[in-house]
Amino acid sequence: MVEVYIDGASAGNPGPSGAGIFIKGEGYVIKESIPLGTMTNHHAEFSALVEALKICAGHGFSIISLRTDSQIVADAVEKRYVKREEFQKYLNESLTLMDDHFDYCFIKWIPGKQNKEADFLSKRAVQMNK
């Protein structure tokens, strides 16, 4: 099983944003900082999820455990539902990736203090926008 830690960050709401992705397991350690342009923090959190799933699918991982400190992202994936229409496209893309590429995929909310590596990577990605 691969553990995938994700985080999104924005310098302003909206503002320059980035995704941080930290993947470990099956002999892998992958660290990604992905600049996302200008968006809100919630959009960055959902974008981090999508980007992480694309990376995992590209590596052919079959079982992944996603960890996020974003309650809205964890709840959306668990319930397969978002209240706000603006997040629907992210959820749809995420669920399609999960259903099409992984034998088993689950998400878990974790406190921010357990997500320090992804947090660092997301903040670095924000700076990469400049």
C-alpha positions as CSV (number, residue, x, y, z in Angstrom):
1,M,0.0,0.0,0.0
2,V,1.1,3.5,-0.8
3,E,0.5,6.4,1.6
4,V,-0.3,9.7,-0.2
5,Y,-0.2,12.9,1.8
6,I,-1.8,15.9,0.0
7,D,-2.1,19.6,0.8
8,G,-3.2,22.8,-1.0
9,A,-2.1,26.3,-0.1
10,S,-3.0,29.8,-1.3
11,A,-1.3,33.1,-0.5
12,G,-4.6,35.0,-0.4
13,N,-8.1,33.8,-1.0
14,P,-7.9,33.7,-4.0
15,G,-4.2,34.1,-4.6
16,P,-1.2,32.3,-5.9
17,S,-1.7,28.6,-5.1
18,G,0.1,25.3,-5.0
19,A,-0.3,21.6,-4.4
20,G,2.0,19.6,-2.2
21,I,2.1,15.8,-2.6
22,F,4.2,13.4,-0.6
23,I,4.0,9.7,-1.5
24,K,5.7,6.9,0.3
25,G,5.6,3.1,0.1
26,E,6.4,0.2,-2.2
27,G,10.0,1.4,-2.4
28,Y,8.9,4.9,-3.4
29,V,9.3,8.4,-2.0
30,I,7.9,11.0,-4.3
31,K,7.8,14.7,-3.4
32,E,5.9,17.1,-5.7
33,S,5.3,20.9,-5.5
34,I,2.9,21.9,-8.2
35,P,2.1,25.6,-8.8
36,L,-1.6,26.0,-9.6
37,G,-2.0,29.7,-10.5
38,T,-4.6,31.8,-8.8
39,M,-7.4,30.1,-6.9
40,T,-8.9,29.8,-3.5
41,N,-7.5,27.5,-0.8
42,H,-10.4,25.0,-1.2
43,H,-9.8,24.8,-4.9
44,A,-6.1,24.2,-4.2
45,E,-7.0,21.4,-1.8
46,F,-9.2,19.7,-4.4
47,S,-6.5,20.3,-7.1
48,A,-3.9,18.6,-4.9
49,L,-6.2,15.5,-4.7
50,V,-6.6,15.4,-8.5
51,E,-2.8,15.8,-9.1
52,A,-1.9,13.2,-6.5
53,L,-4.3,10.7,-8.1
54,K,-2.8,11.4,-11.6
55,I,0.7,10.8,-10.2
56,C,-0.3,7.5,-8.5
57,A,-2.1,6.3,-11.6
58,G,1.0,7.1,-13.7
59,H,3.1,5.0,-11.4
60,G,0.6,2.1,-11.6
61,F,-0.1,1.9,-7.9
62,S,-3.1,-0.3,-7.2
63,I,-3.8,0.4,-3.5
64,I,-3.5,3.9,-2.1
65,S,-4.3,5.6,1.2
66,L,-4.9,9.3,0.8
67,R,-4.3,11.6,3.8
68,T,-5.4,15.2,3.9
69,D,-5.9,17.9,6.5
70,S,-8.8,19.3,4.5
71,Q,-12.1,18.1,6.0
72,I,-14.0,19.4,3.0
73,V,-12.0,17.2,0.6
74,A,-12.1,14.1,2.9
75,D,-15.9,14.4,3.4
76,A,-16.5,15.0,-0.4
77,V,-14.6,11.8,-1.4
78,E,-16.1,9.7,1.4
79,K,-19.7,10.8,0.6
80,R,-19.0,11.1,-3.1
81,Y,-20.9,14.5,-2.9
82,V,-20.1,18.2,-2.6
83,K,-22.5,20.9,-1.5
84,R,-21.0,23.6,-3.6
85,E,-21.2,23.2,-7.4
86,E,-17.8,24.9,-7.9
87,F,-16.1,21.8,-6.5
88,Q,-18.1,19.2,-8.5
89,K,-15.6,19.1,-11.4
90,Y,-12.8,18.2,-9.0
91,L,-14.9,15.5,-7.3
92,N,-16.0,14.0,-10.6
93,E,-12.4,13.9,-11.9
94,S,-11.2,12.4,-8.6
95,L,-13.8,9.7,-8.5
96,T,-13.2,8.8,-12.1
97,L,-9.5,8.4,-11.5
98,M,-10.1,6.4,-8.3
99,D,-12.6,4.1,-10.0
100,D,-10.6,3.6,-13.2
101,H,-7.1,3.2,-11.9
102,F,-7.0,1.7,-8.4
103,D,-8.1,-1.6,-6.9
104,Y,-8.5,0.0,-3.5
105,C,-8.4,3.7,-2.7
106,F,-9.5,5.4,0.5
107,I,-9.1,8.9,2.1
108,K,-8.6,9.8,5.7
109,W,-8.6,13.2,7.4
110,I,-5.5,13.9,9.5
111,P,-4.6,16.8,11.7
112,G,-2.3,19.4,10.1
113,K,0.6,18.4,12.4
114,Q,0.6,15.0,10.7
115,N,0.8,16.5,7.2
116,K,3.9,18.7,7.5
117,E,5.7,17.3,4.5
118,A,2.8,18.0,2.1
119,D,2.2,21.4,3.8
120,F,5.9,22.3,3.1
121,L,5.6,21.2,-0.5
122,S,2.4,23.1,-1.1
123,K,3.9,26.3,0.3
124,R,6.9,25.9,-1.9
125,A,4.6,25.5,-4.9
126,V,2.9,28.8,-4.1
127,Q,6.3,30.5,-4.3
128,M,6.9,28.8,-7.7
129,N,4.0,30.8,-9.2
130,K,6.1,34.0,-9.0
